[in-house]
Amino acid sequence: QLHTLNTAAARTNVLESCYADVSLLAGLMVDKAVYHLPLYRQHQRMLDAGVKVSRSTLINWIQKGIELLRPIYRAQWQHILDSGVLAMDEVPIKAGVKKGAGRIPGQMKQTYFWPMYGEQDEVAFTWSSGRSMAHAIEQLNGFVGILLTDGYRAYTQAVARLNVQEVTVVHANCWAHCRRTFEKALIYEPEGAQQALDQIAKLYRIEQSLRDNELDSAARLSYRQQHSEPVVTEFFNWVYAQRQRTDLLPGNPLAKALAYAYERHTELRVFLSNPDVPIDTNHLERALQVIPMGRKNYLFCWSELGAEQLGILQSLMVTCRLQGVNPYRYLVDVLQRVSMHPAKDVIDLTPRVWKTKFADKFLTSDLDKMG
């Protein structure tokens, strides 16, 4: 006689020797990265609910969970580097305690994220210990195309070095950053600064027309050359003329703004010859706001590894938002799926591809099913 043996379903825990359900792990990650809730507050909330677990255990769980996501992050970063147009910036994050003579007790190191925004609405928050040319080159390893930045000199130097190495990278600059230099000069030289701002405003009205009319690449190129190019030419003719003024001392804010535009005139013209280059990096700045917002709550990362892991998590969480993917649902699925998915196809687990392959049949946890 045959008997049926009923057993409890296997727990949907994804960490070895850990009884935390995947839903708890995903919830901890989403609360920290998406809602900027520091771990000590999450820990206090759990204690208030009667869940007794140490904060160090929670940290350990999150770190191990992020390591499961690292291959997905690397695949996304590589796909971003395959873009023809790449926007890039750098954002400070304090990570790790300074060591050595002369340090202030408890003083944290200044490190940096280098957020990159690819052509298909994906972001990678790569991390490094500094913001020099060498660090920029390291983050851009393998990139060929147009690099759009805020005009920071390390990018100019990095592009020059890469091109010497026969890597073709064209440097484009952001008009919003150029505009801000003239805004700072308004108080001191209102007439001259306003002339510059009026010219730049014309460019933005043209860009708004492009968006409103939803033109294809060829039409955008033609429209920019017909309408934007004369404005840019007039603007730089004005810049050249203003720089001849003998009453503007080098320390004058308007003189500084004029020098900023003059020194970057080649990079500021790149968008005229490539319809896929945005006029500014505002789309990237919106995406990277998660870092300064997070800093207001958790202030710093205890270690450099912690900063790097935060960048990995934010890369996927911000991209989820850009792709219209629920970040919690995504994490519950991929944390389970990554260990059984072919390594050669790990790109499938990035939010951009996941939403087309798995979003309609996503994996859930046992606890979610019970709820």
C-alpha positions in Angstrom: 0.0 0.0 0.0 1.3 3.4 -1.0 1.2 6.3 1.3 1.6 10.0 0.5 4.1 11.8 2.6 3.3 15.5 3.0 6.1 17.8 4.0 6.4 21.6 4.4 7.5 23.5 1.3 11.1 24.4 1.2 11.8 27.9 2.5 12.5 30.5 0.0 15.8 31.5 1.7 18.6 32.4 -0.7 21.6 32.7 1.7 23.5 29.7 2.9 22.9 28.8 6.6 20.4 31.6 6.8 16.7 31.3 7.7 15.8 34.7 6.5 13.1 34.5 3.8 13.9 36.2 0.5 11.0 38.6 1.1 12.7 39.9 4.2 16.1 40.3 2.4 14.4 42.1 -0.5 12.5 44.3 1.9 15.7 45.3 3.8 17.4 46.2 0.5 14.5 48.2 -0.9 14.0 50.1 2.4 17.6 51.2 2.4 18.2 51.9 -1.3 14.8 53.1 -2.5 13.3 54.7 0.7 16.6 55.7 2.2 15.8 54.1 5.6 19.0 53.6 7.6 19.6 50.1 8.8 19.6 51.1 12.5 16.0 52.4 12.0 15.0 49.2 10.3 16.6 47.3 13.1 14.6 49.3 15.7 11.4 48.8 13.8 12.0 45.0 13.9 12.7 45.1 17.6 9.5 47.1 18.2 7.7 44.3 16.3 9.2 41.7 18.6 11.7 40.4 16.0 15.0 39.9 17.9 18.0 39.9 15.5 21.2 41.8 15.8 22.1 44.7 13.6 25.3 43.0 12.6 23.3 40.1 11.3 21.1 42.3 9.2 24.3 43.9 7.7 25.7 40.5 7.0 22.4 39.4 5.2 22.4 42.6 3.0 26.0 42.3 2.1 25.6 38.6 1.1 22.5 39.5 -0.8 24.2 42.2 -2.8 27.1 39.9 -3.7 24.4 37.6 -5.3 23.5 40.7 -7.4 27.1 41.6 -8.4 27.1 39.5 -11.7 23.9 41.2 -12.7 25.3 44.6 -12.0 28.5 43.9 -14.0 26.4 42.8 -17.0 24.4 46.0 -16.8 27.5 48.1 -16.4 29.0 46.4 -19.5 25.8 47.0 -21.5 25.9 50.7 -20.5 29.5 50.9 -21.8 28.3 49.5 -25.1 26.2 52.6 -25.6 27.0 55.0 -28.4 26.3 58.0 -26.1 27.1 57.8 -22.4 26.4 60.4 -19.7 28.7 60.4 -16.7 29.1 62.3 -13.4 30.8 61.9 -10.1 29.1 62.1 -6.6 31.0 62.1 -3.3 30.3 59.5 -0.6 32.2 59.2 2.7 33.3 55.6 3.2 35.8 54.1 5.6 37.7 55.7 8.5 40.9 57.5 7.7 44.0 56.0 9.0 47.5 57.4 9.6 49.3 60.2 11.4 47.5 63.5 11.7 44.0 62.1 11.1 41.0 63.3 13.2 39.5 60.5 15.2 36.5 59.1 13.4 37.2 61.1 10.2 35.8 59.4 7.1 37.5 59.1 3.7 36.1 61.0 0.8 35.3 58.6 -2.0 33.2 58.8 -5.1 30.5 57.2 -7.2 30.8 57.6 -10.9 27.2 57.2 -12.1 26.8 56.4 -15.8 23.6 56.6 -17.8 23.3 54.5 -20.9 21.3 54.8 -24.1 18.6 52.4 -22.9 17.8 54.0 -19.6 20.1 52.1 -17.4 22.4 53.4 -14.7 25.6 52.1 -13.1 26.9 53.6 -9.9 30.5 52.5 -10.1 32.7 53.4 -7.2 36.3 54.5 -6.7 38.5 56.0 -4.0 39.1 59.3 -5.9 38.0 61.5 -8.8 41.2 61.9 -10.8 41.7 61.3 -14.5 43.0 57.8 -13.7 39.8 56.9 -11.9 37.7 58.2 -14.8 39.7 56.1 -17.2 39.2 53.0 -15.0 35.4 53.4 -15.0 35.3 53.9 -18.8 37.4 50.9 -19.7 36.0 49.5 -23.0 33.8 52.5 -23.9 33.9 53.8 -27.5 31.5 56.6 -28.4 30.3 60.1 -27.2 30.9 60.9 -23.5 28.6 63.6 -22.1 29.8 65.2 -18.9 29.5 68.3 -16.7 32.8 69.7 -18.0 35.0 68.6 -15.1 38.6 68.6 -16.3 39.3 65.0 -15.3 37.0 63.9 -18.1 38.8 66.1 -20.7 42.1 64.6 -19.6 40.7 61.1 -19.6 39.3 61.4 -23.1 42.6 62.8 -24.4 44.5 59.9 -22.8 42.0 57.3 -24.2 42.3 58.8 -27.7 46.1 58.6 -27.5 45.6 54.9 -26.9 43.6 54.8 -30.1 40.2 54.5 -28.3 37.8 56.8 -30.1 35.9 58.8 -27.5 34.3 62.2 -28.3 33.7 64.5 -25.4 30.5 66.5 -25.2 29.6 69.0 -22.4 26.4 69.9 -20.6 24.7 73.2 -21.4 22.9 73.3 -18.1 26.3 73.5 -16.3 27.3 76.3 -18.6 24.1 78.1 -17.9 24.7 77.9 -14.1 28.0 79.8 -14.4 26.2 82.7 -15.9 23.4 82.5 -13.3 26.1 83.0 -10.6 27.2 86.1 -12.5 23.8 87.7 -12.5 24.2 89.6 -9.3 27.5 91.2 -10.4 27.0 91.7 -14.1 23.2 91.5 -14.7 23.2 92.9 -18.2 25.9 90.7 -19.6 24.9 87.5 -17.7 21.3 87.9 -18.8 22.3 88.2 -22.5 24.0 84.8 -22.2 21.0 83.3 -20.3 18.6 84.5 -23.0 20.7 82.8 -25.7 20.8 79.5 -23.8 17.1 79.7 -23.2 16.5 79.8 -27.0 18.4 76.4 -27.2 16.2 74.9 -24.6 13.0 76.1 -26.3 14.2 74.4 -29.5 14.9 71.2 -27.5 11.4 71.4 -26.1 10.0 71.6 -29.7 12.0 68.5 -30.6 10.4 66.6 -27.7 6.9 67.9 -28.5 7.1 66.8 -32.1 8.8 63.4 -31.3 11.1 63.7 -34.3 13.3 60.8 -35.4 17.1 61.0 -35.4 17.4 62.3 -39.0 14.7 65.0 -38.4 16.3 66.0 -35.1 19.6 66.5 -36.7 18.2 68.6 -39.4 16.1 70.6 -37.0 19.1 71.3 -34.7 21.3 72.3 -37.6 18.6 74.7 -38.9 17.5 76.2 -35.6 20.1 75.5 -32.9 23.3 76.0 -34.8 22.8 79.7 -35.6 22.0 80.3 -31.9 25.1 78.5 -30.8 27.2 80.5 -33.3 25.7 83.8 -32.1 26.3 82.8 -28.5 30.0 82.0 -29.0 30.6 85.1 -31.1 29.2 87.1 -28.2 31.4 85.2 -25.8 34.5 86.0 -27.9 33.6 89.7 -28.0 32.9 89.9 -24.3 36.3 88.4 -23.5 37.9 91.4 -25.2 36.5 93.7 -22.6 39.2 95.4 -20.5 36.9 96.2 -17.6 36.3 92.5 -16.7 39.0 91.3 -14.3 39.8 87.6 -14.2 38.1 87.2 -10.8 34.8 88.7 -12.0 32.1 86.0 -12.1 31.1 87.0 -15.6 34.7 86.7 -16.7 34.8 83.2 -15.2 31.6 82.2 -16.9 32.9 83.5 -20.3 36.1 81.6 -19.8 34.2 78.4 -18.8 32.2 78.6 -22.1 35.1 79.6 -24.2 37.3 76.7 -23.0 34.6 74.2 -23.7 33.2 75.5 -27.0 34.1 72.4 -28.9 32.5 70.1 -26.4 29.4 72.3 -26.2 28.9 72.0 -30.0 28.9 68.2 -30.2 25.1 67.9 -29.8 24.7 69.8 -33.0 26.2 67.0 -35.1 24.7 64.1 -33.3 21.0 64.0 -32.8 21.2 61.3 -30.0 23.3 63.5 -27.7 21.2 65.3 -25.1 21.8 69.0 -24.6 22.6 68.4 -20.9 23.1 65.8 -18.2 19.8 66.6 -16.4 18.5 63.1 -17.0 21.6 61.7 -15.2 21.3 64.2 -12.4 17.7 63.2 -11.7 18.8 59.5 -11.5 21.7 60.1 -9.2 19.6 62.1 -6.6 19.3 58.8 -4.7 22.8 59.3 -3.4 22.5 62.8 -1.8 19.0 61.8 -0.6 20.5 58.7 1.0 23.3 60.7 2.5 20.8 62.8 4.5 19.7 59.6 6.3 22.7 57.3 6.5 25.4 60.0 6.2 28.3 57.6 5.2 29.3 54.0 4.6 31.4 52.3 7.3 33.7 50.7 4.8 34.8 51.1 1.2 33.3 47.7 0.4 30.0 49.0 1.9 30.1 52.0 -0.5 30.8 49.7 -3.5 28.0 47.4 -2.5 25.6 50.4 -2.1 26.5 51.4 -5.6 25.7 47.9 -6.9 22.3 47.9 -5.2 21.4 51.5 -6.3 22.4 50.7 -9.9 19.7 48.0 -10.0 17.1 49.9 -8.0 17.4 53.2 -9.9 17.2 51.2 -13.2 14.1 49.5 -12.0 12.4 52.9 -11.6 13.6 54.0 -15.0 12.3 50.8 -16.6 9.0 50.9 -14.8 9.8 47.7 -12.8 8.7 47.2 -9.2 12.0 47.1 -7.2 10.7 44.8 -4.5 9.1 42.3 -6.8 12.3 42.4 -9.0 14.6 41.6 -6.0 12.4 38.8 -4.7 12.6 37.2 -8.1 16.3 37.6 -9.1 17.7 36.8 -5.7 16.1 33.4 -6.2 16.7 33.1 -9.9 20.4 34.2 -10.1 21.8 30.9 -8.7 20.0 28.7 -11.2 20.2 31.0 -14.2 23.0 30.3 -16.8 25.9 32.6 -16.1 26.3 33.3 -19.8 22.8 34.8 -19.9 23.1 36.9 -16.7 22.1 40.0 -18.8 18.6 38.5 -18.7 18.4 39.4 -15.0 19.1 43.1 -15.5 15.9 45.2 -15.0 15.7 46.2 -18.7 15.6 42.6 -19.9 13.9 41.1 -16.9 10.8 43.1 -17.5 10.3 41.4 -20.9 11.3 37.9 -19.9 10.2 37.4 -16.4 7.9 40.2 -15.2 4.7 38.3 -16.1 5.9 35.1 -14.3 8.0 36.4 -11.5 9.1 34.2 -8.6 7.6 35.0 -5.2 8.4 33.9 -1.7 6.4 31.4 0.4 5.6 34.2 2.8 4.1 36.3 0.0 1.9 33.4 -1.0 0.7 33.0 2.6 -0.1 36.7 2.8 
